[in-house]
């Protein structure tokens, strides 16, 4: 997904104030929502998920899940500096 389209989808997601979503390196599409440095969550969309559901709808679903997590309170960053990761796979 190109950066401009992704930015637009992130803007439309209506994430809580102070929550930042970025695309990070990884297999498929990996989105990371953070609130400051110490709280965050990643969702990885596998290539199979992108093909099965369509890249746009899969990203929209991931952003909805990140929004829900942000509203509930993002998990703390792990001691090793990584964030919890959910994986969205195709069937």
Buried (B, 14 or more C-beta within 10 A) or exposed (E): BEEEEBEEBBEEBEBEEEBEBEBEEBEBBBBBBBBEEEBBBBBBBBEBBBEBBEBEEBBBBBBEBBBEBBEEEBEEBEEEEEBBEBEBEEE
